[in-house]
């Protein structure tokens, strides 16, 4: 992976997040916070009507410069990970319960089973947030993807998104890296037949750190390797991804599909 292009992508994501947080609400007429955060000053404050992510702690009042510094620290950490040489033969398959707590796992399975339509289903979304609040790490991955796929609607959402990114990074969950890899290769959905999926260092890191979609994607590529050891690792990754959840088994039922649902 070209590290400069990856860094540019990450900075673009970060800049868009912060910009949206400080501009969108004023134009949409939904602002309920103090005057200095309506584009008339440099501070970010909270304006939540309902906070489904209260388990992350309070939404702090932050100077934009401090928010930018936090994002910069996070992105630097991600880029350091990606730059580290990853040996696919060190792959160890872990079920969700072996990675971390998974209360209400059926809610995550239901969410993934209906994806992408689940994003518009209030009950599935509510159940997903409840699973995340109770500590389900895989639910928290899905909540992060929901927040990350669109501009922050307000400064509270921007702050929560950064908190979730920090949480994923602190707990060694590779979903964040997988999203970067998907963006770099332009794979945002199921793309159909893919005889030679493009694999980035971000994909490899994600696959080795509990991202099941990344395992499927990287596994497909490795399974076609002329190196028997790498091909065996690839098949192991494919089986691991498909065995993680019933929804993933259905998603990855065809070996010709490359999925990027985190």
C-alpha positions in Angstrom: 0.0 0.0 0.0 1.2 3.5 -0.8 1.5 5.0 2.7 1.2 8.6 1.4 -2.1 7.9 -0.3 -3.4 6.1 2.8 -2.4 9.0 5.0 -4.1 11.4 2.6 -7.2 9.3 2.8 -7.2 9.2 6.6 -6.6 13.0 6.9 -9.5 13.5 4.5 -11.7 11.4 6.7 -10.6 13.3 9.7 -11.0 16.7 8.2 -14.4 15.9 6.9 -15.5 14.7 10.3 -14.3 17.9 12.0 -15.6 20.2 9.3 -19.0 18.6 9.3 -19.3 18.8 13.0 -18.7 22.6 13.1 -20.8 23.5 10.0 -23.7 21.1 9.3 -26.0 21.9 12.2 -26.0 25.6 11.7 -27.1 25.2 8.1 -29.6 22.5 8.9 -31.2 24.7 11.6 -30.9 22.0 14.2 -28.3 23.6 16.5 -29.2 23.6 20.2 -25.8 24.4 21.7 -24.1 27.6 22.7 -23.5 30.5 20.3 -19.7 30.1 19.9 -20.1 26.6 18.3 -22.5 27.8 15.5 -19.5 28.6 13.3 -19.0 31.8 15.3 -16.1 30.5 17.4 -13.5 27.8 17.7 -15.1 25.5 20.3 -17.0 22.3 19.9 -19.7 21.5 22.5 -22.3 18.8 22.8 -25.9 19.1 21.5 -27.4 15.6 21.9 -31.1 15.1 22.1 -30.7 11.3 22.7 -27.3 9.8 23.4 -27.2 6.1 22.4 -23.5 6.1 23.0 -23.5 7.3 26.6 -21.4 4.2 27.6 -18.4 6.0 26.0 -18.6 8.7 28.7 -19.7 12.3 28.6 -19.3 14.4 25.5 -16.6 16.9 26.3 -16.3 20.5 25.4 -13.3 20.6 23.1 -11.4 23.2 21.3 -11.2 22.3 17.5 -7.4 22.2 17.8 -7.6 19.6 20.6 -10.1 17.5 18.6 -7.7 17.7 15.6 -4.8 16.7 17.8 -6.7 13.6 19.1 -7.5 12.6 15.5 -3.9 13.1 14.5 -2.7 10.8 17.3 -5.2 8.2 16.3 -4.3 8.4 12.6 -0.6 8.2 13.4 -1.2 5.1 15.4 -3.2 3.5 12.6 -0.5 4.3 10.0 2.2 2.9 12.3 0.2 -0.4 12.4 -0.2 -0.5 8.7 3.5 0.2 8.1 4.4 -2.8 10.3 5.2 -6.0 8.3 2.4 -8.5 8.8 3.1 -12.2 8.5 -0.1 -14.0 7.3 1.2 -17.3 8.6 0.7 -16.0 12.1 -3.0 -15.8 11.6 -5.1 -17.3 14.5 -8.8 -17.8 14.0 -10.9 -16.5 16.8 -14.7 -16.6 17.2 -16.3 -13.4 18.4 -16.6 -14.7 21.9 -12.9 -15.4 21.9 -12.1 -11.9 20.9 -14.1 -10.1 23.6 -17.6 -9.8 25.2 -20.5 -10.5 22.9 -23.8 -10.0 24.8 -26.9 -9.8 22.5 -24.9 -11.4 19.7 -28.2 -12.3 18.0 -28.8 -8.6 17.5 -25.6 -8.3 15.6 -26.3 -11.3 13.5 -29.8 -10.0 12.7 -28.2 -6.6 11.7 -25.7 -8.2 9.4 -28.2 -10.6 7.9 -30.3 -7.7 6.7 -27.4 -5.4 5.7 -27.5 -2.9 4.0 -31.3 -2.6 4.5 -30.8 -2.9 8.3 -29.4 0.7 8.3 -32.9 1.9 7.7 -34.6 -0.5 10.1 -35.2 1.3 13.5 -35.7 -1.9 15.5 -32.6 -3.6 14.2 -30.6 -0.4 14.7 -31.9 0.1 18.3 -31.0 -3.5 19.1 -27.6 -3.1 17.7 -27.0 0.0 19.8 -28.2 -1.9 22.9 -25.7 -4.7 22.2 -23.0 -2.1 21.9 -24.0 -0.5 25.1 -23.8 -3.8 26.9 -20.2 -4.3 25.7 -20.6 -6.3 22.5 -17.4 -5.5 20.6 -18.7 -6.6 17.3 -21.8 -4.4 17.7 -19.5 -1.5 18.4 -17.7 -2.2 15.2 -21.0 -1.9 13.3 -22.0 1.2 15.2 -18.7 2.8 14.1 -19.3 2.0 10.5 -22.8 3.6 10.7 -21.3 6.8 12.0 -18.3 6.7 9.6 -20.2 6.2 6.4 -21.8 9.7 6.4 -20.7 13.2 7.5 -21.1 13.9 11.2 -24.5 15.6 11.6 -23.4 17.5 14.7 -20.4 18.0 16.9 -21.6 15.4 19.4 -21.6 12.8 16.6 -18.2 13.8 15.5 -16.8 13.4 19.0 -18.5 10.0 19.5 -17.1 8.8 16.2 -13.6 9.7 17.3 -14.2 8.0 20.6 -15.3 4.8 18.9 -12.2 4.9 16.6 -10.1 5.3 19.7 -11.9 2.4 21.4 -11.3 0.1 18.4 -7.7 1.0 18.2 -7.1 0.6 22.0 -8.6 -2.8 21.9 -6.7 -4.1 18.9 -9.8 -4.4 16.7 -8.8 -4.2 13.0 -12.1 -2.9 11.6 -10.8 0.6 11.3 -7.9 -0.6 9.2 -10.2 -2.7 7.1 -12.4 0.3 6.3 -9.2 2.1 5.2 -8.2 -0.8 3.0 -11.7 -1.0 1.5 -11.6 2.8 0.7 -8.2 2.5 -0.9 -9.3 -0.3 -3.3 -12.7 1.2 -3.9 -14.6 -1.8 -2.6 -17.6 -0.5 -0.6 -20.1 -3.3 -1.4 -20.4 -6.8 -2.8 -18.6 -6.5 -6.1 -19.4 -9.9 -7.6 -16.7 -12.0 -9.2 -13.3 -11.0 -8.2 -10.6 -13.3 -9.6 -7.8 -11.1 -8.1 -8.9 -8.9 -5.2 -6.5 -6.1 -4.5 -5.0 -6.6 -1.0 -3.5 -3.7 0.9 -1.3 -3.7 4.1 -4.4 -2.3 5.8 -6.4 -5.3 4.7 -3.8 -7.7 6.0 -3.6 -5.9 9.4 -7.4 -6.0 9.7 -7.5 -9.7 8.8 -5.0 -10.5 11.5 -6.9 -8.5 14.0 -10.4 -9.9 14.0 -12.0 -8.3 11.0 -14.0 -11.1 9.4 -14.7 -9.3 6.1 -11.0 -8.6 5.8 -10.3 -12.3 6.5 -12.6 -13.3 3.7 -11.1 -10.8 1.3 -7.4 -11.6 2.2 -8.2 -15.3 2.4 -9.5 -15.3 -1.2 -6.3 -13.8 -2.4 -4.0 -16.0 -0.4 -5.9 -19.2 -1.4 -4.9 -18.6 -5.0 -1.2 -18.3 -4.0 1.3 -20.7 -5.6 2.8 -21.0 -2.1 1.1 -24.0 -0.4 1.6 -22.5 3.0 0.0 -19.2 2.1 -2.8 -21.0 0.2 -3.5 -23.0 3.4 -3.6 -19.7 5.4 -6.0 -18.3 2.9 -8.4 -21.2 3.2 -8.2 -20.9 7.0 -9.1 -17.3 6.8 -12.1 -18.0 4.5 -13.4 -20.7 6.9 -12.9 -18.5 9.9 -14.9 -15.6 8.4 -17.7 -17.8 7.4 -17.8 -19.5 10.7 -17.9 -16.4 12.8 -21.7 -15.8 12.6 -24.6 -17.3 10.6 -25.0 -14.0 8.8 -21.3 -14.1 7.7 -21.8 -17.7 6.5 -24.6 -16.5 4.3 -22.7 -13.5 3.1 -19.6 -15.5 2.2 -21.4 -18.5 0.8 -19.8 -17.9 -2.6 -16.0 -18.0 -2.8 -16.3 -15.5 -5.7 -17.7 -12.7 -3.5 -15.5 -10.1 -1.9 -17.3 -8.3 0.9 -16.4 -5.2 2.9 -19.0 -5.1 5.5 -16.9 -4.5 8.6 
